[in-house]
């Protein structure tokens, strides 16, 4: 016996009725989107259309009575509209329908107000700041190009870039740039090129158009992708007067697709001319240095020392002789002065010496212990005496004190 849980399927009717109950509870909605498809059937009172969300690549089928449609006619594909509708579920065929009860075309004034609000919002977030923008490479390894299918704008970029630098390489993504799919296809191509390590710069371009045609390039989701890209982005949308918000977020704005082709690569002829000029300047500089050094050498050769090399030795020899003579003279003077001082010191010493006194006939009387006798009273009859004369020592005995 199987342990698998018992399956209790429900009928298709049950499912469709349950879905119908849920949808019936939904309120009437105002829905905004872009008309990606308009199907007018001859003789039919109903017009079938498809409403697309450009930023999410999603769409719904809607239907509208001709009298409601005619109130805002003419309506063309890619027009931006707002509808009032309540979702309807058809249980018999399991389909969801949106019947348009009211239809309004979004006016250019309202779109401009929305763009201005978005512009202020992104500016406050710093997405337009120059500090966050990446510099363009001098010579990219490969240029990524996002353009319309077989578009003149894409051709202008490639032709002008190759005219300046013939060997430039392109990685091209041809996408929808005017339909409701523009935002999603451009975004997908941007992500793919930004992830390619060989792509050094990306150009997003399309030709001019009316206000509605350029709205995809002011879409917030696309602008944030551009702001977060690691690769420098060049915006080349329309003509000089066209100004989608992509121009403000991109790292560099080209006034035209032609201008973008000229900006992303240098001009080969200009660069060759610069190289030639630099080479000429380098040659002139080297020649000037050689001439300068040769002039210095010629000047040195004209100096006396080069004509008579021994003059350096002779000149130094004379200096050494002069130093030696001055040295001997200084030494002699020092010795003479020293001798004179010694003679003076010797005379002073002899003058102050006791020997000089003795030489004049005086004697020093001492006791045997060496003490000097200065007074007669210091003697006792019979004391032995030593008489130190100028030449030798005589011995004597005290006999008494003289009365004289």
Residue pairs with C-beta under 8 A, 6 or more apart in sequence:
12 94
13 91
16 89
16 91
16 92
16 94
17 91
19 89
19 91
19 94
20 89
20 91
23 87
23 88
23 89
23 96
24 89
26 86
26 87
27 86
28 84
28 85
28 86
28 101
29 84
29 85
29 86
29 87
30 82
30 83
30 84
31 51
31 60
31 82
31 83
31 85
31 98
32 80
32 81
32 82
32 106
33 51
33 52
33 53
33 54
33 59
33 60
33 80
33 81
34 51
34 52
34 53
34 54
34 78
34 79
34 80
34 81
34 180
35 49
35 50
35 51
35 52
35 75
35 76
35 77
35 78
35 79
35 80
35 81
35 180
36 50
36 51
36 52
36 59
36 77
36 78
36 179
36 180
36 181
37 49
37 50
37 77
38 47
38 49
38 75
38 76
38 77
39 47
39 48
39 49
40 47
41 47
41 48
44 66
45 65
45 66
45 67
46 63
46 64
46 65
46 66
47 63
47 64
47 65
47 66
47 69
48 61
48 62
48 63
49 61
49 62
49 63
49 64
50 59
50 60
50 61
50 62
51 59
51 60
51 61
51 62
51 81
51 83
51 98
52 58
52 59
52 180
52 181
53 59
54 180
54 181
54 182
54 183
54 184
54 216
54 219
55 183
55 184
55 219
55 220
55 221
55 222
56 184
56 221
57 181
57 183
57 184
59 180
60 96
60 98
61 97
61 98
62 83
62 85
62 97
62 98
62 99
62 100
63 97
63 98
63 99
63 100
64 83
64 99
64 100
64 103
65 100
68 100
68 101
68 102
68 103
69 75
69 100
69 103
71 103
72 81
72 103
72 104
72 105
75 81
75 105
77 179
78 178
78 179
78 180
78 212
78 213
79 105
79 212
80 105
80 106
80 111
80 212
80 215
81 103
81 104
81 105
81 106
82 103
82 104
82 106
83 98
83 100
83 101
83 102
83 103
83 104
84 100
84 101
84 102
84 103
85 98
85 99
85 100
85 101
86 98
86 99
86 101
87 96
87 97
87 98
88 96
88 97
88 98
88 99
89 95
89 96
89 97
90 96
90 97
108 211
108 212
111 211
111 212
111 215
115 218
115 245
118 218
118 220
118 245
119 245
119 248
122 128
122 220
122 223
122 245
122 248
122 249
126 132
127 223
127 224
127 227
127 248
127 249
128 248
128 249
132 227
133 251
133 252
134 231
134 232
134 233
134 251
135 232
135 251
136 201
136 232
136 234
136 251
136 252
136 263
136 264
137 200
137 201
137 232
138 266
139 165
139 265
139 266
140 168
140 199
140 200
140 201
140 264
140 265
141 169
141 198
141 199
141 200
142 169
142 170
142 171
142 196
142 198
142 199
142 200
143 161
143 168
143 169
143 170
143 171
143 199
143 200
143 201
143 202
143 203
143 264
143 265
144 170
144 171
144 172
144 173
144 193
144 194
144 196
144 199
144 201
144 202
144 203
144 231
145 154
145 157
145 158
145 170
145 171
145 172
145 173
145 202
145 203
145 205
146 173
146 175
146 186
146 189
146 190
146 193
146 202
146 203
146 204
146 205
147 153
147 154
147 157
147 172
147 173
147 174
147 175
147 177
147 203
147 205
147 206
147 257
148 154
148 174
148 175
148 176
148 177
148 178
148 206
148 207
149 174
149 175
149 176
150 174
151 174
151 177
151 205
151 206
151 207
152 207
152 257
153 205
153 206
153 207
153 236
153 257
154 172
154 174
154 205
154 257
156 256
156 257
156 258
156 261
157 203
157 205
157 236
157 257
157 258
157 260
157 261
158 170
158 172
158 261
159 261
160 257
160 258
160 261
160 262
161 168
161 170
161 261
161 262
161 264
161 265
162 168
163 261
164 261
164 262
164 265
164 266
164 267
164 268
165 265
165 266
165 267
165 268
166 268
168 264
168 265
171 193
171 196
171 198
171 199
173 189
173 192
173 193
175 181
175 182
175 185
175 186
175 188
175 189
176 182
176 185
176 186
177 186
177 206
177 216
178 206
178 209
178 213
178 216
182 216
182 217
183 216
183 219
183 221
183 222
186 204
186 216
186 217
186 222
187 221
187 222
187 225
190 202
190 204
190 222
190 225
190 226
190 229
190 233
191 225
193 199
193 202
193 231
194 202
194 229
194 230
194 231
199 231
200 231
200 232
201 231
201 232
201 233
201 234
201 264
202 229
202 231
202 232
202 233
202 234
203 233
203 234
203 236
203 254
203 260
203 264
204 217
204 226
204 233
204 234
204 235
204 236
204 237
204 246
204 250
205 236
205 237
205 254
205 257
205 260
206 214
206 217
206 237
206 238
206 257
207 238
207 257
208 238
208 239
208 242
209 238
209 242
214 237
214 238
214 242
214 244
215 244
216 222
217 235
217 237
217 244
217 245
217 246
218 244
218 245
218 246
222 246
223 245
223 246
223 249
226 233
226 246
226 249
226 250
227 249
232 251
232 252
233 249
233 250
233 251
233 252
234 250
234 251
234 252
234 253
234 254
234 260
234 263
234 264
235 244
235 246
235 247
235 249
235 250
235 252
235 253
235 254
236 253
236 254
236 256
236 257
236 259
236 260
237 244
237 246
237 247
238 244
238 256
239 255
239 256
240 255
240 256
247 253
252 263
254 260
254 263
300 306
304 311
305 311
305 312
350 356
354 364
355 390
358 364
358 388
358 389
358 390
359 390
360 390
361 390
363 387
363 388
363 389
364 372
364 387
364 388
365 372
365 373
365 385
365 386
365 387
365 388
366 372
366 373
366 385
366 386
366 388
367 373
367 383
367 384
367 385
367 386
368 384
368 386
373 379
373 385
376 401
376 402
377 401
379 385
379 398
379 401
380 398
381 398
381 399
381 400
382 397
382 398
382 399
383 397
383 398
384 395
384 396
384 397
385 395
385 396
385 397
385 398
386 393
386 394
386 395
386 396
387 393
387 394
387 395
387 396
